[in-house]
Amino acid sequence: MIPTRSAPDVLRRARELTTPGILAAAGRLSPEVRPLVEYHLGLADQHGRPIEGASSGKGVRPALVLLSAEAAGAEAVIGVPGAVAVELVHNFSLIHDDVIDCDTERRHRPTVWAIWGVGRAIIAGDALLSLSQEVLLGSGTGAEAARCLAEATSAMIAGQALDMAFESLAGVDVARCLSMEAGKTGALLGCAASLGAILAGAPQRVTDALREFGTQLGLAFQAIDDLLGIWGDPRQTGKPTWSDLRQHKKSLPITAALAAEDRRSDELATLLASDELKEHDLARAATLVEQCGGRAAATDEAEGRLAAALDALESAPLERRARDELVDVARFVTARDC
């Protein structure tokens, strides 16, 4: 795996351009919801005190939106409403994911539900989702961008629902797993990578190429996330070792390992069928996933999807500098240590 690189300057620039819009949007929320949202976004502490120099995240999705506008020959500022809206949708999903997965920590801080309870956390997530459409439609940029984001959000929700359903299914093949991940992660990144170009009024050929780039990048990103879900360092991921195995996830490494024609895959299936996995069971399961080729399959998938994403950038006329920065972002987000 490529070693982790420093964040490209474009991520910092994206945060600088979108953070004021995110702050302004959060400021329109009701006083019952606003503190939860600002806390989750890293803009304030749990007592509502602003955090000096805070930003709402790494800025990957906003960066894709802004570079998409520039790749289509427009100024980055054209994409700012889309960048803000996409980041709000992403954070809506994170708040709900923490509830679903019972995760008590995110970014090395207690999660929203762990402080305020499940009900208020769900409302905070809902508020972010509604706010995203308000931001986009309120910019006067037309219905096409809002439709793109709504469709991506629907696909993401459907993918999350499938991911949850898979936990109780004994047999999930690799193709179905990848289909789930295309919705869960690929759809929103595909939207982000094309939204700026849509806001700039770019030709269909350009928006299609950028959407394909983002979708493939999302699948590469998810494959690496799946690796981290088993073998990631808890100090980096903020989650316990073997997290996905604990939750009986049917992630790509696990699905590929279960599909292997190997007696060890039968042992793995038997282990994962247990409702309560002890620490030694989890350690054995992680070893079996690797021995059955699950780790290698996910690594190969990540590398193949990254290559497909970069190929998509060559299929349409894009501004060279923005295209090169899209490549930098893609290589950065797929270089996480796992």
N, C-alpha and C positions, 0 to 999 in steps of 0.2 A: 504494500500500500504506500502511496506517495506520502512523505512526511507532511505534517500540518504546516501551512504557510501563514505569514502575517496577513491580516485582512487587507484587501485592496483598498486604496484611497477612495474608490467609488462607493464603498460601503459607508465610510465616514461622511462623504458628501451627501449620500442618500439620507442618512440620519439627520444631518443639518437641515436639509430641505423639507423633510417630512415631520420632524418633531414639533415645530410650531403648529402645523395643521392638526396633528394628533392632540396636542394640548388644547387647542381651540375647540375641537370636536368634543373631547371629554368634558370640557367646561360647560357644554350645553346640556349635560345629563342632569337628572334630578339629584338633589342632595342626598337621597337615600342610596343612590347607585354610584355616584361619581367617586367617592373615596375608594370603593372596591376596585373600580376600573383603573384609577390612577395608581393605586398600589400595585395591581397586577402588571401594569405597563412599566413599572419601575420609575414612575414620575414622582411618587410620594411614598412615605413610610406608612405603616398601618394606622398611625394616628393622624394622617392627613397632612403631615409636614412635607413640603416640597423637598426633593432631593436635588442638590446643586449639580448642575451639569448633566442631569439625567437624560437618557434617551430611551425609547420604547423597545429596543431590541437590537439585534445585530445589523438589521437593515438589508438583509438579503432580498426579500420580496420587493420592498420599495426600490432598491437598486435596479432590479430587473425591469420594473415599470419605467423608471426614468431613462434607463439605457435603451429601452424599447422605443421611446419617443425619439431619442437622439439617433438611433439606428435608422429611423424613418426620415431623418433629415430635419427634425423639429428641435426646439429648445427643450431642455429637461423640464423646465417649469410647467410645460404643457401637461406633463404626466403626474404632477404633484397630487391632484385630487384622486387619481387612480392609485397612487402609491399609498396615500393615507387610507383609502378604502380597503385595499388589499391587506394592509397591516392590521386593520381593525377586524377583518374577517379571520385572519390567522389567529389573532389573540382570542377571539370568540371561541375558536376551536380548542385552544389550549386550556382555557378555563373549564370548558366542558370535559375535555380529556382528563384533566386532573380529578374531576369528580368521578368519571367512569372508572378510572384506574385506581381510585383511592390513593393517589399520590399526595403526600403531605408536604412535599418540598419541590420547588421549581426555582432554577437559577439561585440555588443555595439560600432560599428564603421560604418560609411557610406559604403554602398555596392559599388562594382566596377562600376555598371551602373550609380549609383547616382552621382558619381564623373566624370566619363569619358564618359558617354552616353551608350545607348543600343548597338549601333553597335560595339564599341570597346570592350564592355563586352562580347558580343557573340564571337568575335574573340579570346579573352583571354580564354574563355571556350573551344573553338575548339582547341586551342593550347595545352591545358592541356590534352585533349583526345588523340590527336596525339602523344604527348610526352609520354604518358603512354605505348603505344605500342613500341615506340622506346626504352624505358628503358628496357622493358621485353625482347624484341627480341635482343637487344644489349648485354644482359648478357650472351648470348650463351647457354641458358637453353632449347632451343627447342621450338617446335610449340605448344605442348599440353597446356602449361601454357598460352600462348598468345590466344589460342582458347578459353580456359576457361574464360578469362577476356573479350574477344570480345563477347561471348555469353551472359555473365552476363550484359555487357553494353547494348547490344541490348534489353534484357529483361527489364532493368531499363528504357530505353527510351520508350519502348512500354507501360510500366506501367505508366509513367508520362503522355504519350499521353492519356491514358484511364482516368487518374485522371482529366485531363483538360476537356475531353469530357463529363464526368459525371456531370460537373457543370451545363450544360444546359439540362440535362435529368431529367425528373420528377421522373421516377422510376428506381432505382438501387437496386437490392437485395443484401443481405449480402454476399452470395456466390461470386457474381461478384466483390463486393468490396474487398473481401479477395484475389481474383485472381489478381486484380489490384495491391494490396499491396505486393503480393508475387513477382511481377516483380519490382515494384518501389523500394522496400527496401530489400526484402528477397534475390533477385538474387545476388546482389553485396556482401552482407554479407556471403552468401553461398559460393561464389567464394573465398572471403578472407579467410574463415575458412578452405578451402581445398587447396589453392594455394601453400602454403608452402610445404604441403605433396606432391603435384604434382611435385614441383621443386626438392624435395628430392627423387623422384622416388618410392614413396610408393605404395603398392598394392591397387587395385581398392577398396577392402573392406574398407580400411582405408580412402581413399579420399572420398568415398561415405558417410561414417558415418560423417566425418567432414563437408562435404557440407550440409548434412541434419541438422546437429547442427546449422550451420550458417544461413540456410534458416529459420528454426523455430525461431531462435533468432531474425532474421530480422523482422518476423511477430510480435513477442512480442514487439520489440522495436517500430515498427510502431503503434501498438495499443496504446502504452503509448504516443507516439508523437501525436496521434489523440486526446487523452485526454487533453494533454497540449495545443492543438490547440483551445480548447474551454475554459478550466478552468485553464490554466497555468498562473503563475505570470509573467506579462510583464517584471519585473525586472530580471527574470531568462531566459525567452524565447527570449527577445528582440523583441517580436511582441505584437501588441495590444490585449487586452482581446477579447475573442470570435473571434479570427482571422479567423478560418475556416468557421464560420458562415458568416462573412463579405464577404468571397470570394465564398460563395455558394458551398463549398466543400461537396462531398458525402463521408465523412470519416466514419469510422466504427461506432462511437457513433450515428452519425446522421442517417446513413443508418438503423441501428438496431432500432432506435426510430421511424423512418418513417414506418418500417415494423410491428410495434406493433399494435395489434388489440385493439385500444384504441381511444376514441373520441379525445383525446388530440393530437394524431398523425395527425389527420386531420387538427387541428388548426396549428400544426407545419408545415405541408405541405403548407398550405395557406400562412403562414408567409414567408417561404423560397421561395415561388413563386414570391415575390415582388422583383423588381429590386433594389430598394433603401430601405435598412433596417436602421431605426433610432436606436439610442442607446437603447431606451426602447423596441423596437422590438427585438433587439439582446439579451437583458437581458431575455425577455420572452421566446425566442427560446431556450436559454441555459437551462432555468428552465424546459421547455417542454421535451427537450432531456433527461434530468435526470429523470423526472417523467415517461417517457415512457420506461425507462430501458436502454437507450443508454449508459449511463456511466457505469452501472453495466456490460453490455454485453462486452464493450471494456476492462474493468478490468479483467473479467473472461477470455477473449480471451488472454490477455497478460500473465496471470498466466498459462493457459493451454499450450500456445506455449512455454513458458520458460521450463515447465516440459517436453515437447516433445523434446526440444533441449538438455536438460540434459540426457534424456533417450538415445538419439542418441549417446552420448559419451560412453555409456556402450555397444554399439553394435559391437565394433571392438577393437582389442588390441592396446592400446595407451600407451605411456610413462606416468607413473602415475603423475609425477610432472607437466608436461605440461597439462595433462587432468584437474588436480585440478586448475591450473591457468586459464584454459578456463572457468571452472565453476565460478571462482571469477569474471572474466570479464563479463560473462553473467549476474550474479547477480548484478554487479555494473551498467551496462547500462540499466537494467530494474528496477532500484530502484529510478528513478527520481521522484521528488515530483509532484503529480498532483491530 
